[in-house]
Amino acid sequence: MASFELSPEDAWSVLVSVSQNTNTKLHQVADEVVTTSHGGAHSETVQQHVAAAVSALRAAPEPCADP
């Protein structure tokens, strides 16, 4: 969340997307992300999928608010 300035909802969407696109259990993706926040390194696959998911999220149009 902090690295990409994401809301909790957007961070969750990124985790779900990476989990689905890498066929990895969500808790394993989350564990890897937490590990990297303590100085570890992402696997190249996860790093690429996180970047792609964040890019896709930012490229998506903002939902319209109800009037």
C-alpha positions in Angstrom: 0.0 0.0 0.0 2.7 2.5 1.0 5.0 1.8 -1.9 2.3 2.5 -4.5 0.1 4.8 -2.4 -2.9 2.5 -2.7 -6.0 2.4 -0.6 -6.7 -0.8 1.3 -9.3 -1.8 -1.3 -6.9 -1.2 -4.2 -4.1 -3.1 -2.4 -6.5 -6.0 -1.9 -7.3 -6.0 -5.7 -3.6 -6.0 -6.5 -3.1 -9.0 -4.2 -6.0 -10.9 -5.7 -4.9 -10.1 -9.3 -1.3 -11.3 -8.6 -2.6 -14.4 -6.9 -4.9 -15.3 -9.8 -2.4 -14.5 -12.5 0.5 -16.4 -10.9 -1.7 -19.3 -9.7 -0.4 -18.7 -6.2 -2.4 -18.8 -3.0 -3.3 -15.3 -1.9 -1.7 -15.8 1.5 1.6 -16.8 -0.1 1.5 -13.6 -2.3 0.7 -11.5 0.8 3.5 -13.2 2.8 6.0 -12.4 0.0 4.9 -8.8 -0.1 5.2 -8.5 3.7 8.6 -10.1 3.6 9.9 -7.6 1.1 8.8 -4.7 3.3 11.3 -6.1 5.8 14.2 -6.0 3.3 13.6 -9.1 1.3 13.2 -9.2 -2.5 10.2 -10.1 -4.7 10.6 -13.0 -7.1 10.8 -11.6 -10.6 7.4 -13.1 -11.4 5.6 -11.5 -8.5 7.4 -8.2 -9.1 6.2 -8.2 -12.8 2.6 -9.1 -11.8 2.4 -6.5 -9.0 3.6 -3.8 -11.4 1.1 -4.9 -14.1 -1.8 -5.0 -11.6 -0.9 -1.5 -10.2 -0.7 -0.2 -13.8 -4.0 -1.7 -14.7 -5.6 -0.3 -11.6 -4.3 3.2 -12.3 -5.4 3.0 -16.0 -9.0 2.0 -15.1 -11.5 4.7 -15.2 -12.8 6.1 -11.9 -16.2 4.8 -10.9 -19.0 7.3 -11.1 -20.4 8.5 -7.8 -24.1 8.2 -7.3 -25.8 11.6 -7.7 
